[in-house]
């Protein structure tokens, strides 16, 4: 793309369960790769040792206190930052991450912890260049989980809990967070995502060519 390596970018996909984050991350990854951008596709929780413990939470919530859950998420993120995010950004990669510390603030905040205090604990993690916050009604989200995926709702996907999560997401304000209406067809949402992302990438990569 350029003789001069462009600075890497971190693009995060956030929102309550069933809003289509993962689908849109994957579609964007394919689109960017087709355009010649160097892409890393990742997620949190990771597949690392702490991420696997977090997945155990879906089945055994009573084994961990709220504080222990939070510590697992922070440990997993430290591993993610060290192994994937920092190296990828230094190498000029476009990193597409499904969930990040905003999800930790919203979901652990819904359990009663202070969302802003949780965000402050993540000062070791690189700040995103763009956060796409996917929004759809809980009816749509739950329908996608149960009917669309054929899955049974886990402890993090109950309606009352997700209402609290969505409310916390709405209070988190950062200049790089953009709301995405995720209620429409996949193709329409994808076009909107591409527009936001190319507004970020094209100036940076054009400048790197000069």
C-alpha positions in Angstrom: 0.0 0.0 0.0 2.9 2.4 0.7 6.6 2.6 0.9 6.2 4.1 4.4 4.5 2.0 7.0 1.3 3.6 8.2 0.6 3.8 12.0 -1.6 1.0 13.1 -5.3 1.5 14.0 -7.4 -0.1 16.6 -11.1 -0.4 15.7 -13.4 -1.9 18.3 -16.9 -3.4 17.9 -19.1 -3.0 20.9 -22.8 -3.4 21.9 -25.1 -5.8 23.7 -25.4 -9.4 22.7 -27.2 -10.0 19.4 -26.5 -6.7 17.8 -24.4 -8.3 15.0 -20.9 -7.1 16.1 -19.1 -10.3 15.2 -20.8 -10.5 11.8 -19.9 -7.0 11.0 -16.3 -7.3 12.2 -15.8 -10.3 9.9 -17.4 -8.6 6.9 -15.2 -5.5 7.5 -12.1 -7.7 7.8 -12.8 -9.3 4.4 -13.5 -5.9 2.8 -10.3 -4.3 4.2 -8.2 -7.3 3.1 -9.7 -7.1 -0.4 -8.6 -3.4 -0.4 -5.1 -4.4 0.5 -5.0 -3.3 4.2 -3.0 -5.3 6.7 -5.7 -6.7 9.1 -5.7 -8.5 12.4 -9.1 -9.9 13.5 -9.3 -10.5 17.3 -11.7 -10.6 20.2 -12.2 -10.4 23.9 -12.4 -12.6 25.9 -9.4 -14.1 24.1 -8.6 -17.8 23.5 -5.8 -17.5 26.1 -5.7 -19.0 29.6 -7.7 -16.2 31.2 -10.1 -16.0 28.4 -11.0 -19.7 28.8 -11.6 -19.1 32.6 -14.0 -16.2 31.6 -15.9 -18.6 29.4 -16.4 -20.8 32.4 -18.3 -17.9 33.9 -21.1 -18.5 31.4 -21.8 -21.8 33.1 -20.7 -21.3 36.7 -21.3 -17.7 37.7 -21.6 -18.7 41.4 -17.9 -19.7 41.5 -16.7 -16.1 41.2 -17.4 -12.8 43.0 -17.9 -9.6 40.9 -14.4 -8.5 41.8 -12.9 -11.9 40.8 -14.7 -11.7 37.5 -13.3 -8.2 36.9 -9.8 -9.4 37.7 -10.1 -12.2 35.1 -11.2 -9.7 32.4 -8.3 -7.4 33.3 -5.8 -10.3 33.3 -7.1 -11.5 29.9 -6.8 -8.0 28.5 -3.2 -7.6 29.7 -2.4 -10.8 27.9 -4.2 -9.6 24.8 -2.4 -6.2 24.8 1.0 -7.8 25.2 0.5 -10.6 22.7 -1.7 -9.0 20.0 -2.6 -5.4 20.3 0.8 -3.6 21.0 2.7 -5.7 18.5 0.1 -5.3 15.8 -0.2 -1.5 16.2 3.6 -1.2 16.1 3.6 -3.2 12.9 1.1 -0.9 11.3 -1.8 -3.4 11.3 -5.5 -2.5 11.3 -6.8 -4.4 14.3 -10.5 -5.3 14.4 -11.5 -6.2 18.0 -14.8 -7.7 19.0 -15.4 -6.3 22.5 -12.9 -4.3 24.6 -12.8 -2.6 27.9 -16.1 -0.8 27.2 -17.8 -4.1 27.4 -16.1 -4.8 30.7 -17.4 -1.5 32.1 -20.9 -2.1 30.8 -21.3 -5.8 31.8 -19.5 -5.7 35.1 -21.1 -2.3 35.8 -24.5 -4.0 35.4 -23.5 -6.3 38.2 -23.1 -3.2 40.4 -19.5 -2.1 40.0 -18.6 1.5 39.0 -18.2 1.7 35.2 -15.9 4.7 35.2 -13.7 3.1 37.8 -13.5 0.0 35.6 -12.5 2.1 32.6 -9.8 3.8 34.7 -8.3 0.4 35.6 -7.7 -0.2 31.9 -5.2 2.6 31.5 -2.6 0.0 30.4 -4.6 -0.8 27.3 -4.2 1.2 24.1 -7.0 3.6 23.4 -9.0 2.8 20.3 -9.0 5.0 17.2 -12.6 4.1 16.6 -15.4 2.4 18.5 -18.5 1.3 16.7 -21.3 0.9 19.2 -24.0 -1.3 17.7 -27.5 -0.6 18.8 -30.7 -2.6 18.3 -33.7 -3.3 20.4 -33.4 -6.1 23.0 -36.2 -7.9 21.2 -34.1 -8.0 18.0 -31.0 -9.0 19.8 -32.6 -11.8 21.8 -34.4 -13.1 18.7 -31.1 -13.3 16.8 -29.5 -15.2 19.7 -32.3 -17.8 20.1 -33.9 -18.1 16.7 -31.0 -16.9 14.5 -28.2 -18.8 16.2 -30.3 -21.5 17.8 -28.6 -20.8 21.2 -29.9 -20.9 24.7 -29.4 -17.6 26.6 -26.6 -17.6 29.1 -26.3 -15.6 32.3 -25.0 -12.6 30.5 -27.9 -12.6 27.9 -31.0 -12.3 30.1 -33.3 -9.4 29.3 -33.2 -7.6 32.6 -29.4 -7.8 32.7 -29.0 -6.6 29.1 -31.2 -3.6 29.8 -28.7 -2.5 32.5 -25.8 -3.1 30.1 -27.4 -1.0 27.3 -28.1 1.8 29.8 -24.4 1.9 30.8 -23.2 1.8 27.2 -25.3 4.9 26.6 -23.6 6.8 29.3 -20.0 6.2 28.1 -19.0 9.2 26.0 -15.7 9.4 24.0 -15.1 11.4 20.9 -14.2 8.2 18.9 -17.4 6.3 19.8 -20.0 6.2 17.0 -23.4 4.7 17.4 -24.4 2.3 14.6 -28.1 1.4 14.0 -27.8 -2.4 13.8 -31.5 -3.1 13.4 -31.5 -3.2 9.6 -30.3 -5.7 7.1 -26.7 -6.9 7.4 -25.8 -5.3 4.0 -27.1 -1.9 5.1 -25.2 -2.0 8.4 -22.0 -3.1 6.6 -22.2 -0.1 4.3 -22.5 2.2 7.3 -19.5 0.5 9.0 -17.4 0.8 5.9 -18.2 4.5 5.7 -17.1 5.2 9.3 -13.9 3.1 8.9 -12.8 4.5 5.6 -13.2 8.0 7.0 -10.6 7.0 9.6 -8.3 5.0 7.4 -8.1 6.8 4.1 -6.5 10.1 5.4 -4.0 8.2 7.5 -2.9 5.9 4.7 -2.9 8.6 2.1 -0.6 10.7 4.3 1.7 7.7 4.7 2.2 7.6 1.0 3.4 11.2 0.8 
